[in-house]
Amino acid sequence: MWQDMTSQPILPLVSEIYASRDVSQHGPLARTFATLFEPSSALFECLVPSVTAIIANPKCSTLHPTYNALIDIAIRELEGWPYGQQASFLGGHPRIGEVKGLSALSASEQAAHATPPEVLARLSELNEEYERRYPGLRYITFVNGRSRKMIMVEMEEKLGLGEDWRKGDSEEVHGLGSEEWALEVRRALKDIGDIAKSRLVALKVDGDAD
């Protein structure tokens, strides 16, 4: 079992992360990834050990050790994971429109206190429809300062739904590993990388500094 460690989103020094071989959830890499990516079992049990092995490899010494480099390494690793593991990792991110149980960074990114209830209700329907069409996945997007209403419109366009769509209307399901499903995973992973780097900015951390 993992513990939520995002209540204190303070990153260890990047030099400490690269020097450590601690793959536990209390290690510097796990604490960093839990803040930048959101904590999940897949993160602690799979991503942290695999990235630790990469940066421990002497060949990795040619890389400039930075937070941004760690994020890029992690995303490349995630892109090569089996489909089930990818879905498990993506499930660690909160749904768009959730207002409870969010990390401080997620709450800030989603502007939790500025959303009309009808938008939250619509987002709930859209999340459910997205997850029905893409089994095992969760809709993830780089909010980048946009309101939840703007994300609502994005989701409607993504799903090809008009304002008159209501829950229960039948649409095609893209099964795990299908081309459409895999394309969504790649898009979501790219956005997760963008989110992680934007969190460095929010934390006033220079992602390119060693």
KANOR-V157134 format. One record per residue. N is the residue number from 1. BURIAL is 1 if it has 9 or more other ideal C-beta (glycine too) atoms within 8 Angstrom, else 0. Layout:
n: (N | N)
burial: (BURIAL | BURIAL)
//
This chain:
n: (1 | 2 | 3 | 4 | 5 | 6 | 7 | 8 | 9 | 10 | 11 | 12 | 13 | 14 | 15 | 16 | 17 | 18 | 19 | 20 | 21 | 22 | 23 | 24 | 25 | 26 | 27 | 28 | 29 | 30 | 31 | 32 | 33 | 34 | 35 | 36 | 37 | 38 | 39 | 40 | 41 | 42 | 43 | 44 | 45 | 46 | 47 | 48 | 49 | 50 | 51 | 52 | 53 | 54 | 55 | 56 | 57 | 58 | 59 | 60 | 61 | 62 | 63 | 64 | 65 | 66 | 67 | 68 | 69 | 70 | 71 | 72 | 73 | 74 | 75 | 76 | 77 | 78 | 79 | 80 | 81 | 82 | 83 | 84 | 85 | 86 | 87 | 88 | 89 | 90 | 91 | 92 | 93 | 94 | 95 | 96 | 97 | 98 | 99 | 100 | 101 | 102 | 103 | 104 | 105 | 106 | 107 | 108 | 109 | 110 | 111 | 112 | 113 | 114 | 115 | 116 | 117 | 118 | 119 | 120 | 121 | 122 | 123 | 124 | 125 | 126 | 127 | 128 | 129 | 130 | 131 | 132 | 133 | 134 | 135 | 136 | 137 | 138 | 139 | 140 | 141 | 142 | 143 | 144 | 145 | 146 | 147 | 148 | 149 | 150 | 151 | 152 | 153 | 154 | 155 | 156 | 157 | 158 | 159 | 160 | 161 | 162 | 163 | 164 | 165 | 166 | 167 | 168 | 169 | 170 | 171 | 172 | 173 | 174 | 175 | 176 | 177 | 178 | 179 | 180 | 181 | 182 | 183 | 184 | 185 | 186 | 187 | 188 | 189 | 190 | 191 | 192 | 193 | 194 | 195 | 196 | 197 | 198 | 199 | 200 | 201 | 202 | 203 | 204 | 205 | 206 | 207 | 208 | 209 | 210)
burial: (0 | 1 | 0 | 0 | 1 | 1 | 0 | 0 | 1 | 0 | 1 | 1 | 0 | 1 | 0 | 1 | 1 | 0 | 0 | 1 | 0 | 1 | 1 | 0 | 1 | 0 | 1 | 1 | 1 | 1 | 1 | 1 | 1 | 1 | 1 | 1 | 1 | 1 | 1 | 1 | 0 | 1 | 1 | 1 | 0 | 1 | 1 | 1 | 1 | 1 | 1 | 1 | 0 | 1 | 1 | 0 | 0 | 0 | 0 | 1 | 0 | 0 | 0 | 0 | 1 | 1 | 1 | 1 | 1 | 1 | 1 | 1 | 1 | 1 | 1 | 0 | 1 | 1 | 0 | 0 | 1 | 0 | 1 | 0 | 1 | 1 | 1 | 1 | 1 | 1 | 1 | 1 | 1 | 1 | 1 | 1 | 1 | 1 | 0 | 0 | 0 | 1 | 1 | 1 | 1 | 1 | 1 | 0 | 1 | 1 | 1 | 0 | 0 | 0 | 1 | 0 | 0 | 0 | 1 | 1 | 0 | 1 | 1 | 1 | 1 | 1 | 1 | 1 | 1 | 1 | 1 | 0 | 1 | 1 | 1 | 0 | 1 | 1 | 1 | 1 | 0 | 0 | 1 | 0 | 0 | 0 | 0 | 1 | 1 | 0 | 1 | 1 | 0 | 1 | 1 | 1 | 0 | 0 | 1 | 0 | 0 | 0 | 0 | 0 | 0 | 0 | 0 | 0 | 0 | 0 | 0 | 0 | 0 | 1 | 0 | 1 | 0 | 0 | 0 | 0 | 1 | 1 | 0 | 1 | 1 | 1 | 0 | 1 | 1 | 1 | 1 | 1 | 1 | 1 | 1 | 1 | 1 | 1 | 1 | 1 | 1 | 0 | 1 | 0 | 1 | 0 | 1 | 0 | 0 | 0)
//
